[in-house]
Amino acid sequence: MAGPRTNSTGESLLVTLDRGSGEPLHRQLAAAVRDGVRSGRLRRGTTLPPTRRLAGELGVSRGVVVEAYQQLVAEGYLTSRTGGYTEVVAAPAAQRAAAAPATQPAPAVDFGYGRYDVANFPRAAWLRSIRRAYAQAPNERFGYLSGRGVPELHEALADYLNRVRGTAAFPDTIVISNGYAQGIALLAQVLAARGARRVAVEDPSADDDLRPMARTLGLEITGVPVDDDGIRTDAFDGLDADALVLTPTHQWPTGAVLSAQRRAAVLRWAAERGALVVEDDYDAEYRYDRSPVGAMQGLAPDLVAYSGTASKTLAPGLRLGWLVLPRSWVDEVAEAKLLADRGSPVLDQLAFADFLAHGEFDRHLRRMRPVYRRRRDVLLAALAAQLPELEPAGISAGLHLVTWLPADVDETALVAAAAHRGVRVNGVTPYRLSRAGRGGLIFGYSALNERAVADGVARLAAAFAELRRS
């Protein structure tokens, strides 16, 4: 039977011929290729091996292959191109027969959070770092490494995080992960292995990383309410949890900054409980109207696991994240990382280490802050002019903001009305564990230019007015 081609240049083709079947070999070969095309194993555009080479691989005369190819060309499965190349031109039968699936039209304006302006990725600077990484990396870096990642990136990250985020990071307390999602999954796995039963999170909070992973591991999730000063530590009385996951610098999604008094209260609770505080520092590098807020980890490195990522600052596709851990956690998290995937890609780590060490990361952030600030300012001005009933919050930093809705406006209805007008915007309520609380909208603005931001608010204002009239 035919199998998938081994590469796109047509160097080889897996085919089994049964010389004892009595069926001519050219027909067997044609049937194998035909079946491969119909099943999708041989895709449209695949170049098949030249007849002489395939004949040599199969141990048959060239005429057998020529005859099989000619038959498939006549049937419309293959075509012969100038230079003697033979290429698949037919689609799989299932693909030809299946109706195109119905898809939702893309919104004209997408305020969805998690979309970043990857068009501004610093390609030239990153390419320089890749070249230097290739040229300077010791040979042993391309072998199997520890679960923590490459030493060069540990050194560069410790220097950067201590300088910019106020952490108390040491190279030997850092574990590299494939973004935040894997980092929090590793922590959840170690928590479960240590016998943890319950993890506390902010309410509202993101629902796409920790929550499903914790439930898979049998960990209970409990929510702690958030107000304008971050997580409410007055709700800690009786809080029985083995870990607490926070976004203290820019609470997601409300944008609240955890006050100094509450930070101290969180750390007291963790020390008394013997619990781990997980600090998700997801977008702290972007600030516009306030002084920098340091990381909690710098206050209590033995209680706090700090999580950072390049997804919000460079590109999500890099899948680069890091954990700065209490020393007693490092070996177990590194072991979990090894079991997960044997370590993150070495070249990406080395390139990022070079990118940090040469100041390119700082330069990129300095370049992007005013870009995102302009988009935020356009959004705020448009909201003030066209939707003054909405109350913005969390505007001084990050890549999104929240607007609280008037009590008489239904969040779900407004989100649906906006979608009808071609605007995607998320409500706050789906991210609440309690489902109780003030209605609001989450505006991600980093991937939209100023014109799109203004257009989106105008469409939303029309939807809002229509909803009010109904």
MOHUSUL-V901617 format. One line per field, one symbol per residue. ss: DSSP state (h for helix, s for strand, l for the rest). Layout:
# MOHUSUL-V901617
ss: ???
This chain:
# MOHUSUL-V901617
ss: llllllllllllllllllllllllhhhhhhhhhhhhhhhlllllllssllhhhhhhhhlllhhhhhhhhhhhhhhllsssslllssssllllhhhhhlllllllllllsslllllllhhhllhhhhhhhhhhhhhhllhhhhllllllllhhhhhhhhhhhhhhllllllhhhsssslhhhhhhhhhhhhhhhllllssssssllllllhhhhhhhlllssssssssllsslhhhlllllllsssslllllllllllllhhhhhhhhhhhhhhllsssssllllllsllllllllhhhlllllssssssllllllhhhllssssllhhhhhhhhhhhhhhhllllhhhhhhhhhhhhllhhhhhhhhhhhhhhhhhhhhhhhhhhhllllssslllsllsssssllllllhhhhhhhhhhllsslsslhhhllllllllssssslllllhhhhhhhhhhhhhhhhhhhhl
